[in-house]
Amino acid sequence: MSKVSVLVVDDATFIRDLVKKGLRDHFPGVQIEEAVNGRKAQQLLGRQPVDLILCDWEMPEMSGLELLTWCREQDSLKTTPFIMVTSRGDKENVVQAIQAGVSDYIGKPFSNEQLVTKVKKALSRAGKLQALAASAPPKMLSSGAFANDSLAALTGGKAEVVK
């Protein structure tokens, strides 16, 4: 069983942590790599493949747009879903990212729901959503939502009400 791996690229630690938590809460079993800028991401991508890239636009050393352009020039990364996570939501920037080959866009600030929806859409298009669902623990409900985790933690997974 292959793990689904996601690369989170952002120079802001709290944004990386927020994205990682959102991914882990909704996709248990996901493997998360992180990089503080495009240059570090480039080095990591040269060593190992990933299934999805979530990347900030404005970063020191190498911007998200420069990383995206580089990724689209690499045979191994040409089709890897690349989601730009940025506060640059004006039309000009969106057009620039689309022309560079971005898969999707998440505007900051974003909700966990927006993040999860975009990630599901990107992984589904790439044919990786099934692999992610298969690597999740079997505590998922049929709707794809999770059982009440705090309740499950307190009751050891047995959520019967004691009378």
C-alpha positions as CSV (number, residue, x, y, z in Angstrom):
1,M,0.0,0.0,0.0
2,S,1.5,3.3,-1.0
3,K,1.2,6.3,1.2
4,V,0.0,9.5,-0.3
5,S,2.5,12.3,0.3
6,V,1.8,16.0,0.4
7,L,4.5,18.7,0.4
8,V,3.6,21.9,2.3
9,V,5.7,24.9,1.3
10,D,5.4,28.1,3.3
11,D,7.9,30.4,5.0
12,A,5.3,30.9,7.9
13,T,5.6,28.1,10.4
14,F,2.0,28.7,11.7
15,I,0.6,28.3,8.2
16,R,2.5,25.1,7.7
17,D,1.3,23.8,11.0
18,L,-2.3,24.9,10.2
19,V,-2.2,23.1,6.9
20,K,-0.6,20.0,8.4
21,K,-3.2,19.8,11.1
22,G,-6.1,20.2,8.6
23,L,-4.6,17.4,6.5
24,R,-4.0,15.0,9.4
25,D,-7.4,15.6,10.9
26,H,-9.2,14.8,7.6
27,F,-6.7,12.4,6.0
28,P,-5.2,10.1,8.6
29,G,-2.4,8.1,7.0
30,V,-1.3,11.0,4.8
31,Q,2.5,11.5,4.7
32,I,3.4,15.2,5.0
33,E,6.7,16.8,4.0
34,E,7.4,20.5,4.5
35,A,9.8,23.1,3.2
36,V,10.3,26.8,4.3
37,N,10.7,28.1,0.8
38,G,10.7,27.1,-2.9
39,R,14.5,26.4,-2.9
40,K,14.2,23.9,-0.1
41,A,11.1,22.4,-1.8
42,Q,13.1,22.0,-5.0
43,Q,15.8,20.1,-3.1
44,L,13.3,17.8,-1.4
45,L,11.4,17.2,-4.7
46,G,14.7,16.2,-6.3
47,R,15.1,13.4,-3.7
48,Q,11.6,12.1,-3.5
49,P,8.3,12.2,-5.3
50,V,5.2,13.7,-3.8
51,D,1.5,13.3,-4.8
52,L,0.4,16.9,-4.1
53,I,2.1,20.3,-3.5
54,L,0.5,23.0,-1.4
55,C,2.6,26.1,-1.8
56,D,2.6,29.7,-0.6
57,W,3.3,32.4,-3.2
58,E,5.5,34.9,-1.4
59,M,8.6,33.4,0.1
60,P,12.3,34.3,0.4
61,E,14.8,32.7,-2.0
62,M,12.3,31.2,-4.4
63,S,8.6,32.2,-4.8
64,G,5.7,29.7,-5.2
65,L,5.3,30.8,-8.8
66,E,9.0,30.1,-9.5
67,L,8.7,26.7,-7.9
68,L,5.5,26.0,-9.9
69,T,7.3,27.0,-13.1
70,W,10.2,24.7,-12.2
71,C,7.9,21.8,-11.3
72,R,6.1,22.0,-14.7
73,E,9.5,21.8,-16.5
74,Q,10.3,18.5,-14.7
75,D,9.1,15.3,-16.3
76,S,8.4,13.7,-12.9
77,L,6.4,16.7,-11.7
78,K,4.6,17.9,-14.8
79,T,1.3,16.4,-13.7
80,T,1.7,16.6,-9.9
81,P,-1.2,18.6,-8.5
82,F,0.0,22.0,-7.3
83,I,-2.2,24.2,-5.2
84,M,-1.2,27.8,-4.5
85,V,-2.1,28.9,-1.0
86,T,-1.9,32.7,-1.0
87,S,-3.3,36.0,0.0
88,R,-2.6,37.2,-3.6
89,G,-6.1,36.6,-4.8
90,D,-6.3,39.4,-7.4
91,K,-7.2,38.5,-10.9
92,E,-3.8,39.3,-12.3
93,N,-2.1,36.8,-9.9
94,V,-4.6,34.1,-10.5
95,V,-4.2,34.4,-14.3
96,Q,-0.4,34.3,-13.8
97,A,-0.6,31.1,-11.7
98,I,-3.0,29.5,-14.2
99,Q,-0.7,30.3,-17.1
100,A,2.2,28.7,-15.1
101,G,0.1,25.5,-14.7
102,V,-1.4,25.7,-11.2
103,S,-4.0,23.1,-10.4
104,D,-6.0,25.1,-7.9
105,Y,-5.9,28.1,-5.6
106,I,-6.7,28.6,-1.9
107,G,-6.9,32.2,-0.7
108,K,-5.6,33.1,2.8
109,P,-7.2,33.2,5.2
110,F,-8.9,29.8,4.5
111,S,-11.0,27.4,6.5
112,N,-10.2,23.7,7.1
113,E,-13.2,22.9,5.0
114,Q,-11.9,24.9,2.0
115,L,-8.5,23.2,2.4
116,V,-9.9,19.7,2.6
117,T,-12.3,20.3,-0.4
118,K,-9.4,21.6,-2.7
119,V,-7.1,18.7,-1.6
120,K,-9.8,16.1,-2.2
121,K,-10.5,17.6,-5.6
122,A,-6.8,17.7,-6.6
123,L,-6.1,14.1,-5.3
124,S,-9.2,12.8,-6.9
125,R,-8.2,14.3,-10.3
126,A,-4.8,12.7,-9.9
127,G,-6.3,9.3,-9.0
128,K,-4.8,9.4,-5.5
129,L,-7.9,9.8,-3.4
130,Q,-8.6,6.1,-3.2
131,A,-5.1,5.4,-2.0
132,L,-5.6,8.0,0.7
133,A,-8.9,6.5,1.8
134,A,-7.4,3.1,1.9
135,S,-4.6,4.2,4.2
136,A,-7.0,5.8,6.6
137,P,-7.9,3.9,9.8
138,P,-11.3,2.1,9.5
139,K,-12.9,4.6,11.9
140,M,-14.3,6.6,9.0
141,L,-18.0,6.8,8.6
142,S,-19.6,6.1,5.3
143,S,-20.1,9.8,4.7
144,G,-16.3,10.3,4.9
145,A,-16.7,12.2,8.1
146,F,-14.9,11.0,11.2
147,A,-16.5,9.6,14.3
148,N,-16.5,12.1,17.1
149,D,-12.8,11.7,17.9
150,S,-12.8,13.2,21.4
151,L,-15.7,10.8,22.3
152,A,-13.9,7.9,20.7
153,A,-10.7,8.8,22.6
154,L,-12.6,8.9,26.0
155,T,-14.5,5.7,25.4
156,G,-11.9,3.7,23.6
157,G,-14.1,3.7,20.5
158,K,-17.2,2.4,22.3
159,A,-19.6,5.3,22.2
160,E,-22.5,3.6,24.0
161,V,-24.2,5.7,26.7
162,V,-23.9,4.2,30.1
163,K,-27.2,4.4,32.0
